[in-house]
Amino acid sequence: MKSEKKAVVVIGAGPAGLAAAVALKKLGVEDLVVLEREDAPGGILRQCIHDGFGLTRFGESLSGPEYAGRFVDEAAKLGVDFRTGASVIGLDAGRRVTVATREGLVTYEAEAVILAMGCRERTRGALAIPGSRPSGVYTAGVAQAYMNLHNRMVGRRAVILGSGDIGMIMARRLTLEGAAVEGVYEILPHASGLPRNVAQCLDDFGIPLRLSHTVVDLRGSSRLESVTVARVDENLIPIPGTGREIPCDTLILSVGLIPENELSLQAGVALHPRTRGPLVDEFFRTSVEGIFAAGNVLQVHDLVDFVSLEAENLARAVARHLAGSLPAGGGIEVRAGEGVGYVLPARVGGKEDFTLSLRARRPDRDVALRISHGERIIKTIKFRRVLPAEMLRVQVRAADLAPSAAGSESRRPEPLEVSLTC
Ligand SMILES: Cc1cc2nc3c(=O)[nH]c(=O)nc-3n(C[C@H](O)[C@H](O)[C@H](O)COP(=O)(O)OP(=O)(O)OC[C@H]3O[C@@H](n4cnc5c(N)ncnc54)[C@H](O)[C@@H]3O)c2cc1C
């Protein structure tokens, strides 16, 4: 087996891996390789032919391939070493990376590894939908890949389960390609994707969004023939007698994304109980020395612009790690308080300014985001509206942390708590 030493190995050439590699090159880190299992870089953006990417970063609305293309071009100019068709199949705590390539297995021994593997979709198995197992049931991303990358129509009459962004985007895509989309059925009492997608993908095309509904049965032997949808109660349990059978040949599932964890787990990286991605500090360090994470493998992002930004911040930390100038690991725990689904990083040192990313637990109006450290409230921001679909990002200045709560040799530092309350 061929073995090589590298300063940095980046796993995944989606927006996170691309932005990290470009930023590292600009910071003078030359000895790096980006490993991508697909035949081309770009990640999930390659199949996202709709526009809406890059509004924050470039101030214009780009398609997914256009957005990724800007980073791919820059990476090419800087001479970033990409290995495509290279699936990473092993990672250990000593940063030994095992890769399956067409030429055989290759291993890299890296000073730093960047996890940028993105996320995967929840499938029918994860939901345990009863009924037969005909063809015609797709996750939204798979249907999108068939239609946008392989020019294959997935069906003629569709029902969408789940109002995640990809499901709503596929409702519009199927309609534009001449399919009938009967409706989008969401188990929660609110849409789980962005309001702009509800407006632009459903309302503009007259596609109904049915909240507090789920699919309770599938019929069909070879191909799907119908699904039964039912209303759910406040505990998300189907209400008997509310079932309605809908003839269709396609069911699209858009019911959540989970960070791609196989390699993180192999390396012994500790995972966050809510995000299911790695637990990191403000320098994107995981619990394993020299392994860093950013992008959807860390937390599922709604906007790619912030994926790129996060990966660039990670690159600065990795460059400092290589130079031996990164401060020791953080001792202040960061906790999600009332109204907050999760908050990252999970731990900070408190010596340098940092950014918190968080999501609201439920939709709410006129709320105050409060960050408290020990007894002191160190920041309050008012929001007219918060939605779980929209990630919130807040800058925290190290100077604002309560000195008395920051801990000392003998005392454990008090946690930082973030809450969203009316
Ligand atoms: C359908 C869809 C629509 C979206 N629409 C929008 C939008 O309109 N606007 C917007 O701003 N954002 C949108 N997003 C979000 C945005 O695309 C993502 O946040 C972004 O792509 C995440 O980047 P990433 O690099 O973390 O992951 P990805 O793009 O998923 O890239 C991960 C890469 O890692 C590779 N990989 C994984 N495992 C391995 C392995 N073991 N070995 C080698 N390579 C590996 C994968 O092949 C992939 O190329 C959308 C996302 C989806 C899924």
The ligand as an SDF file (V2000), in Angstrom:
LIG
                    3D

 53 58  0  0  0  0  0  0  0  0999 V2000
  -30.7390   20.0220   -2.2900 C   0  0  0  0  0  0  0  0  0  0  0  0
  -30.0640   21.1450   -1.5860 C   0  0  0  0  0  0  0  0  0  0  0  0
  -30.4140   22.4430   -1.8890 C   0  0  0  0  0  0  0  0  0  0  0  0
  -29.7430   23.5080   -1.3030 C   0  0  0  0  0  0  0  0  0  0  0  0
  -30.0930   24.7850   -1.6420 N   0  0  0  0  0  0  0  0  0  0  0  0
  -29.3710   25.8300   -1.1420 C   0  0  0  0  0  0  0  0  0  0  0  0
  -29.6260   27.1850   -1.5640 C   0  0  0  0  0  0  0  0  0  0  0  0
  -30.5350   27.4490   -2.3680 O   0  0  0  0  0  0  0  0  0  0  0  0
  -28.8390   28.1790   -1.0850 N   0  0  0  0  0  0  0  0  0  0  0  0
  -27.8380   27.9070   -0.2020 C   0  0  0  0  0  0  0  0  0  0  0  0
  -27.1220   28.8310    0.1840 O   0  0  0  0  0  0  0  0  0  0  0  0
  -27.5930   26.6430    0.2450 N   0  0  0  0  0  0  0  0  0  0  0  0
  -28.3280   25.5930   -0.1990 C   0  0  0  0  0  0  0  0  0  0  0  0
  -28.0630   24.3250    0.2130 N   0  0  0  0  0  0  0  0  0  0  0  0
  -27.0750   24.1090    1.2680 C   0  0  0  0  0  0  0  0  0  0  0  0
  -25.6450   23.9280    0.7620 C   0  0  0  0  0  0  0  0  0  0  0  0
  -25.6560   23.3050   -0.4740 O   0  0  0  0  0  0  0  0  0  0  0  0
  -24.8780   23.0910    1.7490 C   0  0  0  0  0  0  0  0  0  0  0  0
  -24.9380   23.7540    2.9640 O   0  0  0  0  0  0  0  0  0  0  0  0
  -23.4200   22.8780    1.3210 C   0  0  0  0  0  0  0  0  0  0  0  0
  -23.3650   22.1650    0.1110 O   0  0  0  0  0  0  0  0  0  0  0  0
  -22.6380   22.0970    2.3880 C   0  0  0  0  0  0  0  0  0  0  0  0
  -21.2890   22.0080    1.9980 O   0  0  0  0  0  0  0  0  0  0  0  0
  -20.3410   20.8560    2.5460 P   0  0  0  0  0  0  0  0  0  0  0  0
  -19.0410   21.0210    1.8260 O   0  0  0  0  0  0  0  0  0  0  0  0
  -20.3280   20.8540    4.0030 O   0  0  0  0  0  0  0  0  0  0  0  0
  -21.0260   19.4790    2.1040 O   0  0  0  0  0  0  0  0  0  0  0  0
  -21.2910   18.8480    0.6840 P   0  0  0  0  0  0  0  0  0  0  0  0
  -21.6810   19.8440   -0.3330 O   0  0  0  0  0  0  0  0  0  0  0  0
  -22.2560   17.7230    0.9340 O   0  0  0  0  0  0  0  0  0  0  0  0
  -19.8730   18.2120    0.2850 O   0  0  0  0  0  0  0  0  0  0  0  0
  -19.3140   17.1050    0.9550 C   0  0  0  0  0  0  0  0  0  0  0  0
  -18.3620   16.4010   -0.0030 C   0  0  0  0  0  0  0  0  0  0  0  0
  -17.6650   15.3820    0.7090 O   0  0  0  0  0  0  0  0  0  0  0  0
  -17.5600   14.2300   -0.1170 C   0  0  0  0  0  0  0  0  0  0  0  0
  -17.3450   13.0560    0.7440 N   0  0  0  0  0  0  0  0  0  0  0  0
  -18.1590   12.5930    1.7290 C   0  0  0  0  0  0  0  0  0  0  0  0
  -17.6400   11.4980    2.3050 N   0  0  0  0  0  0  0  0  0  0  0  0
  -16.4520   11.2710    1.6820 C   0  0  0  0  0  0  0  0  0  0  0  0
  -15.4590   10.2600    1.8320 C   0  0  0  0  0  0  0  0  0  0  0  0
  -15.5620    9.2930    2.7500 N   0  0  0  0  0  0  0  0  0  0  0  0
  -14.3570   10.3060    1.0300 N   0  0  0  0  0  0  0  0  0  0  0  0
  -14.2310   11.3080    0.0930 C   0  0  0  0  0  0  0  0  0  0  0  0
  -15.1620   12.2760   -0.0950 N   0  0  0  0  0  0  0  0  0  0  0  0
  -16.2580   12.2640    0.6930 C   0  0  0  0  0  0  0  0  0  0  0  0
  -18.8960   14.2130   -0.8430 C   0  0  0  0  0  0  0  0  0  0  0  0
  -18.8320   13.4240   -2.0160 O   0  0  0  0  0  0  0  0  0  0  0  0
  -19.0990   15.6960   -1.1400 C   0  0  0  0  0  0  0  0  0  0  0  0
  -18.5330   16.0720   -2.3540 O   0  0  0  0  0  0  0  0  0  0  0  0
  -28.7300   23.2480   -0.3520 C   0  0  0  0  0  0  0  0  0  0  0  0
  -28.4080   21.9250   -0.0160 C   0  0  0  0  0  0  0  0  0  0  0  0
  -29.0680   20.8850   -0.6090 C   0  0  0  0  0  0  0  0  0  0  0  0
  -28.7040   19.4540   -0.2040 C   0  0  0  0  0  0  0  0  0  0  0  0
  1  2  1  0
  2  3  1  0
  2 52  2  0
  3  4  2  0
  4  5  1  0
  4 50  1  0
  5  6  2  0
  6  7  1  0
  6 13  1  0
  7  8  2  0
  7  9  1  0
  9 10  1  0
 10 11  2  0
 10 12  1  0
 12 13  2  0
 13 14  1  0
 14 15  1  0
 14 50  1  0
 15 16  1  0
 16 17  1  0
 16 18  1  0
 18 19  1  0
 18 20  1  0
 20 21  1  0
 20 22  1  0
 22 23  1  0
 23 24  1  0
 24 25  2  0
 24 26  1  0
 24 27  1  0
 27 28  1  0
 28 29  2  0
 28 30  1  0
 28 31  1  0
 31 32  1  0
 32 33  1  0
 33 34  1  0
 33 48  1  0
 34 35  1  0
 35 36  1  0
 35 46  1  0
 36 37  1  0
 36 45  1  0
 37 38  2  0
 38 39  1  0
 39 40  1  0
 39 45  2  0
 40 41  1  0
 40 42  2  0
 42 43  1  0
 43 44  2  0
 44 45  1  0
 46 47  1  0
 46 48  1  0
 48 49  1  0
 50 51  2  0
 51 52  1  0
 52 53  1  0
M  END
$$$$
